[in-house]
Structures are given as C-alpha cells and as structure tokens.
Amino acid sequence: MLTVSSREFRDKQASYLNKVDEKEPLIIHRGRKKAYMIVSLEDVDATTLLQSDKKLMKALEEYNSGQDKGVSIEIDDLWK
C-alpha cells in the first residue's frame, strides 16, 4: 500500500493513479489528522460496498435522530 502527502499526489497524480490501476491501494494524507484511500473499483466487490453502505446509512439515521454516540474506526476495518 502506498502512502503519500496530498501535495505529492497532486504533483504526480497520473503516476499514482497508474499504480492504483495496477492493484496498489493508495493512502493520501492531508495534514495530520486526515487521510483518504483510493482503490480501483475493480478491486472492491459489490458485497463490501453494500455492507459499508448499510453501516453508513445506520450511522446517518442515528445522527439525524440525535442518538449518535460518536464512533472511531480504523482504516483497515472499513473493508471488513
């Protein structure tokens, strides 16, 4: 898995996207507390996307109803 700063990603965007096309996930760090992951959609199965979508919808419902307790999640746990 590649890890780069947002500035480095901007400077070499095509090169990094080519690596993602070659099945290499990419983490982009923005400042100290923000990070984003880029993966090819070909590498993510539909079941994983649906499970993540269900978790997000439940979290939104809790937030909108005032039941949000706040949750932290590890990046690696997003795709389980």
FENTA-V483926 format. One record per residue. PSI is psi in radians with two decimals (* if undefined). NEAR is the number of other C-alpha atoms within 10 Angstrom. D_FIRST is the distance of its C-alpha to the first C-alpha in Angstrom with 2 decimals. Layout:
# FENTA-V483926
{{PSI/NEAR/D_FIRST} {PSI/NEAR/D_FIRST}}
This chain:
# FENTA-V483926
{{2.28/10/0.00} {2.54/13/3.78} {2.18/15/6.64} {2.85/15/10.11} {2.81/14/13.61} {-0.60/17/15.54} {-0.80/12/17.89} {-0.68/13/15.53} {-0.78/18/14.18} {-0.74/11/17.89} {-0.53/11/18.84} {0.68/11/16.41} {-0.87/12/15.85} {-0.73/11/16.76} {-0.78/11/14.53} {-0.65/20/11.33} {-0.57/18/12.78} {-0.69/11/13.49} {-0.67/16/9.94} {-0.69/19/9.44} {-0.46/15/12.69} {0.35/11/11.44} {0.48/15/9.35} {1.89/17/5.85} {2.64/18/5.12} {2.24/20/5.87} {2.22/19/7.37} {2.12/18/10.76} {2.35/18/13.02} {1.80/13/16.70} {-2.80/9/19.01} {-0.48/6/18.73} {0.07/6/18.72} {2.43/8/16.99} {2.61/15/13.43} {2.55/12/12.48} {2.34/13/9.81} {2.21/14/10.22} {2.72/17/10.03} {2.40/15/12.70} {-0.42/12/15.75} {-0.41/9/16.23} {-0.06/12/13.33} {2.14/11/14.98} {2.76/10/18.31} {-0.62/11/21.37} {-0.76/9/22.05} {-0.76/13/18.91} {-0.74/13/19.82} {-0.69/11/23.40} {-0.76/14/22.68} {-0.70/14/20.67} {-0.72/12/23.53} {-0.73/12/26.10} {-0.73/12/24.58} {-0.75/12/24.54} {-0.73/12/28.10} {-0.76/11/29.35} {-0.71/17/27.96} {-0.72/14/29.65} {-0.77/13/32.87} {-0.75/14/32.91} {-0.84/13/32.33} {-0.49/10/35.04} {0.00/9/37.47} {0.19/9/37.05} {0.09/11/35.65} {2.24/12/32.25} {-0.11/8/31.57} {2.26/8/28.27} {2.49/6/25.09} {2.61/5/21.81} {2.48/7/18.72} {2.52/7/15.44} {-0.71/12/12.38} {-0.47/7/11.52} {-0.25/7/15.16} {-0.58/12/15.11} {0.25/12/14.17} {*/8/16.58}}
